Amino acid sequence: MTDFLAMGGYAAYVWPAYAIAALVLLGLLAATWKGLRDSEATLKALESARPVRRRVRQQAESTRAETKPDNAAGSPAGASEG
C-alpha cells in the first residue's frame, strides 16, 4: 500500500493533481446546481406571471367581441364566408 501511495516517487506531483482536479469538479458541480436553482426560480416567476397576461388578453378579446356589431358586413347571421 505504501508503494501505491508513493506513486513510484512521483507522489508529490500526482496527489496534488488529483486534489486540484477534484476541487475543479466540485466547483463545477456547485456552479451547475446554483445555475439550475436560478433557472428554476426564473421559470417559476415567468410561469406565475403568464396567467395574468392571459387573463388580460382574454378580457381584451371579450371586450372587443362585445363592442363589435353582430352583423357588421350586412350578411345574414347564418351565412359563412368561403
C-alpha positions as CSV (number, residue, x, y, z in Angstrom):
1,M,0.0,0.0,0.0
2,T,2.9,2.3,0.8
3,D,4.3,1.8,-2.7
4,F,0.9,2.7,-4.2
5,L,0.7,6.0,-2.2
6,A,4.3,6.8,-3.1
7,M,3.4,6.5,-6.8
8,G,6.9,5.4,-7.7
9,G,8.4,8.5,-6.4
10,Y,6.0,10.9,-8.1
11,A,3.5,11.3,-5.3
12,A,4.5,14.9,-4.8
13,Y,3.1,15.6,-8.3
14,V,0.3,13.1,-8.7
15,W,-1.7,13.7,-5.4
16,P,-1.8,17.5,-5.8
17,A,-3.0,17.0,-9.4
18,Y,-5.8,14.7,-8.1
19,A,-6.7,17.2,-5.5
20,I,-6.9,20.1,-8.0
21,A,-9.0,18.0,-10.4
22,A,-11.4,17.1,-7.5
23,L,-11.7,20.7,-6.5
24,V,-12.4,21.8,-10.1
25,L,-15.1,19.1,-10.4
26,L,-16.7,20.1,-7.1
27,G,-16.7,23.8,-8.2
28,L,-18.3,22.9,-11.5
29,L,-20.9,20.8,-9.7
30,A,-21.7,23.7,-7.3
31,A,-21.9,26.2,-10.2
32,T,-24.3,23.9,-12.1
33,W,-26.6,23.5,-9.0
34,K,-26.6,27.2,-8.5
35,G,-27.4,27.8,-12.2
36,L,-30.2,25.2,-12.0
37,R,-31.8,26.9,-8.9
38,D,-31.6,30.3,-10.6
39,S,-33.1,29.0,-13.8
40,E,-35.9,27.3,-11.8
41,A,-36.6,30.5,-9.9
42,T,-36.8,32.5,-13.2
43,L,-39.1,29.9,-14.8
44,K,-41.3,29.9,-11.7
45,A,-41.6,33.7,-11.9
46,L,-42.3,33.7,-15.6
47,E,-45.0,30.9,-15.2
48,S,-46.7,32.7,-12.3
49,A,-46.8,35.9,-14.4
50,R,-48.2,34.2,-17.5
51,P,-51.8,33.6,-16.3
52,V,-52.1,37.3,-15.5
53,R,-51.2,38.2,-19.1
54,R,-53.6,35.5,-20.4
55,R,-56.5,36.9,-18.4
56,V,-55.8,40.4,-19.6
57,R,-55.7,39.3,-23.2
58,Q,-58.9,37.3,-22.8
59,Q,-60.6,40.3,-21.2
60,A,-59.5,42.5,-24.1
61,E,-60.8,40.0,-26.6
62,S,-64.1,39.7,-24.8
63,T,-64.4,43.5,-24.7
64,R,-63.7,43.7,-28.4
65,A,-66.3,41.0,-29.1
66,E,-68.9,42.8,-27.0
67,T,-68.3,46.1,-28.8
68,K,-68.3,44.5,-32.3
69,P,-71.7,44.6,-34.0
70,D,-73.3,41.2,-34.7
71,N,-73.9,41.9,-38.4
72,A,-71.1,44.3,-39.4
73,A,-70.9,43.2,-43.1
74,G,-74.6,43.2,-43.8
75,S,-74.7,39.5,-44.5
76,P,-77.2,37.1,-42.9
77,A,-76.1,35.8,-39.5
78,G,-76.0,32.2,-40.6
79,A,-74.0,32.8,-43.8
80,S,-70.5,31.6,-44.0
81,E,-67.5,33.0,-45.8
82,G,-65.7,30.9,-48.3
